Amino acid sequence: MSSDSPANRYARQIQFAPIGSKGHQGITDSRVAILGAGALGTVAAEILARAGVGKLVVIDRDVVEWTNLQRQALYIEQDAIDGRSKADATCDRLKAINSNIELHPVVADVSSGNMNEILKDIDLVIDAADNFLIRFLLNDWSLKTETPWVHGGCVGAVGQVRLFTGTGRPCFRCLVPEPPPASAVDTCDTCLLYTSPSPRDRG
C-alpha cells in the first residue's frame, strides 16, 4: 500500500467501527459549509479536512486580526500583518493539510438574499457564526430545504452544541423564539473571566 494512498491516510478512521468503510465513504461524498471561521469554525474545518470531507465551503466576511491568533489555531502572524480574509487563509491552511479535498472560500455577508446561492447543494451546515440573526436565517433555510445544520456556540469557558435535522421540530426557533437583546448576550469582548473567590471574599 502506497504511503500516500487514501486507504493508508484514512486507515485509523476506517478501522473505527462506528465509522468504518461505509461511514468514511459518506464523509468523502459530503459537501459541508462552515459559517464563520473563528475559533470554533477553524477547529471544525480542520477536523473535517483531516477526515477527508469531499467539499468544504468556508464562509466569513472578516479579516485576521492579532487578537485572533491566541485561539484561532489555523492563522499565523503574517495573516494578521497582511489583513488576510479568514476564509482565504483558512482554505490555504486546509489545502496544505489535505490537498485532495475541494475547498471554496467565500468572503461575504450572509443574508436572505444570498444564502440560497452560497449554500447551494450543501449537505450539512456548521454554524460557527456567533450571530443570532444568521442563525434564524439558517434555521428557516434548513426547514425549507430539509438540510441539517449543527448549531455551535462558545464564549469564555462555556459552550453549547445542537443538531437540527431540518425536517421539523424541534428547530432553532422552538428553543429561541426571538433574538435576545444584544445586552443579554455575552461575546468575546464582554465576557468576564471567572475566578474563584478568595477566602476573604467567602465570608
BAFI-282258 format. One record per residue (C-alpha): x, y, z; chain; residue number from 1. Coordinates in steps of 0.2 Angstrom, whole numbers, plus 5000, padded with zeros to 4 digits. Layout:
X:Y:Z:kette:nr
X:Y:Z:A:NUM;
...
***
This chain:
X:Y:Z:kette:nr
5000:5000:5000:A:1;
5007:5017:4995:A:2;
5011:5028:5010:A:3;
5001:5042:5002:A:4;
4986:5032:4997:A:5;
4968:5036:5003:A:6;
4967:5019:5011:A:7;
4983:5022:5021:A:8;
4979:5040:5025:A:9;
4962:5036:5032:A:10;
4966:5019:5039:A:11;
4963:5024:5058:A:12;
4946:5032:5053:A:13;
4940:5017:5043:A:14;
4946:5005:5057:A:15;
4935:5014:5069:A:16;
4919:5003:5070:A:17;
4906:5017:5072:A:18;
4913:5025:5055:A:19;
4920:5010:5045:A:20;
4921:5010:5026:A:21;
4903:5015:5024:A:22;
4904:5029:5035:A:23;
4921:5035:5028:A:24;
4913:5034:5010:A:25;
4899:5045:5017:A:26;
4912:5058:5023:A:27;
4921:5059:5006:A:28;
4905:5061:4997:A:29;
4899:5075:5008:A:30;
4898:5094:5005:A:31;
4899:5104:5021:A:32;
4898:5123:5023:A:33;
4905:5132:5039:A:34;
4898:5148:5043:A:35;
4911:5158:5052:A:36;
4930:5155:5053:A:37;
4934:5160:5070:A:38;
4939:5149:5085:A:39;
4925:5136:5083:A:40;
4924:5137:5064:A:41;
4943:5134:5061:A:42;
4943:5119:5073:A:43;
4928:5111:5064:A:44;
4936:5115:5047:A:45;
4952:5107:5051:A:46;
4944:5091:5058:A:47;
4933:5089:5043:A:48;
4948:5092:5031:A:49;
4958:5079:5040:A:50;
4943:5067:5040:A:51;
4943:5069:5021:A:52;
4926:5078:5018:A:53;
4923:5079:4999:A:54;
4919:5098:4998:A:55;
4921:5111:5011:A:56;
4914:5129:5009:A:57;
4921:5141:5022:A:58;
4911:5157:5024:A:59;
4917:5173:5033:A:60;
4917:5191:5030:A:61;
4931:5196:5042:A:62;
4950:5198:5041:A:63;
4963:5190:5053:A:64;
4967:5201:5067:A:65;
4981:5200:5081:A:66;
4968:5195:5094:A:67;
4963:5180:5084:A:68;
4980:5172:5085:A:69;
4978:5167:5103:A:70;
4964:5155:5100:A:71;
4960:5153:5081:A:72;
4973:5139:5078:A:73;
4974:5140:5059:A:74;
4981:5158:5057:A:75;
4998:5164:5058:A:76;
5006:5181:5062:A:77;
5008:5185:5043:A:78;
4989:5183:5041:A:79;
4986:5197:5053:A:80;
5000:5208:5046:A:81;
4993:5206:5029:A:82;
4975:5208:5035:A:83;
4970:5192:5025:A:84;
4952:5187:5024:A:85;
4948:5172:5036:A:86;
4940:5162:5023:A:87;
4955:5163:5011:A:88;
4968:5160:5025:A:89;
4958:5145:5032:A:90;
4957:5137:5015:A:91;
4975:5139:5011:A:92;
4980:5130:5028:A:93;
4967:5117:5024:A:94;
4974:5114:5007:A:95;
4991:5111:5015:A:96;
4983:5098:5027:A:97;
4973:5089:5014:A:98;
4976:5093:4995:A:99;
4964:5080:4989:A:100;
4948:5089:4995:A:101;
4938:5103:4987:A:102;
4939:5119:4996:A:103;
4929:5135:4992:A:104;
4932:5151:5002:A:105;
4918:5163:5002:A:106;
4921:5181:5008:A:107;
4903:5188:5011:A:108;
4890:5194:5022:A:109;
4877:5180:5023:A:110;
4859:5187:5021:A:111;
4842:5181:5015:A:112;
4847:5187:4998:A:113;
4862:5176:4995:A:114;
4860:5162:5007:A:115;
4852:5150:4994:A:116;
4866:5153:4982:A:117;
4880:5152:4995:A:118;
4873:5135:5002:A:119;
4868:5128:4986:A:120;
4870:5109:4985:A:121;
4877:5108:5003:A:122;
4873:5093:5013:A:123;
4877:5100:5031:A:124;
4880:5117:5038:A:125;
4891:5120:5053:A:126;
4885:5136:5062:A:127;
4900:5145:5070:A:128;
4894:5162:5065:A:129;
4891:5169:5083:A:130;
4876:5179:5076:A:131;
4858:5176:5081:A:132;
4851:5184:5065:A:133;
4861:5172:5054:A:134;
4855:5158:5065:A:135;
4837:5162:5062:A:136;
4840:5164:5043:A:137;
4849:5147:5043:A:138;
4835:5139:5053:A:139;
4822:5144:5040:A:140;
4833:5139:5026:A:141;
4836:5122:5034:A:142;
4817:5119:5036:A:143;
4814:5125:5018:A:144;
4827:5114:5010:A:145;
4827:5100:5023:A:146;
4845:5102:5026:A:147;
4853:5098:5043:A:148;
4864:5110:5052:A:149;
4874:5110:5068:A:150;
4872:5125:5080:A:151;
4888:5128:5090:A:152;
4892:5142:5101:A:153;
4906:5146:5114:A:154;
4911:5161:5124:A:155;
4923:5161:5139:A:156;
4923:5144:5146:A:157;
4905:5139:5141:A:158;
4900:5131:5125:A:159;
4884:5123:5118:A:160;
4880:5112:5103:A:161;
4864:5105:5095:A:162;
4860:5096:5079:A:163;
4844:5102:5069:A:164;
4839:5090:5056:A:165;
4829:5102:5045:A:166;
4814:5090:5044:A:167;
4803:5098:5058:A:168;
4803:5101:5077:A:169;
4812:5105:5087:A:170;
4820:5118:5077:A:171;
4830:5133:5082:A:172;
4815:5144:5084:A:173;
4807:5132:5095:A:174;
4821:5134:5108:A:175;
4824:5153:5104:A:176;
4808:5161:5098:A:177;
4815:5178:5097:A:178;
4833:5186:5096:A:179;
4839:5191:5113:A:180;
4843:5209:5116:A:181;
4862:5212:5112:A:182;
4864:5217:5131:A:183;
4859:5200:5136:A:184;
4872:5191:5125:A:185;
4890:5189:5131:A:186;
4904:5190:5117:A:187;
4922:5188:5117:A:188;
4924:5206:5121:A:189;
4911:5207:5135:A:190;
4913:5190:5145:A:191;
4921:5190:5161:A:192;
4934:5178:5166:A:193;
4928:5168:5181:A:194;
4939:5167:5196:A:195;
4936:5158:5212:A:196;
4933:5169:5226:A:197;
4947:5171:5239:A:198;
4944:5165:5257:A:199;
4942:5183:5262:A:200;
4928:5185:5249:A:201;
4919:5170:5255:A:202;
4915:5177:5272:A:203;
***
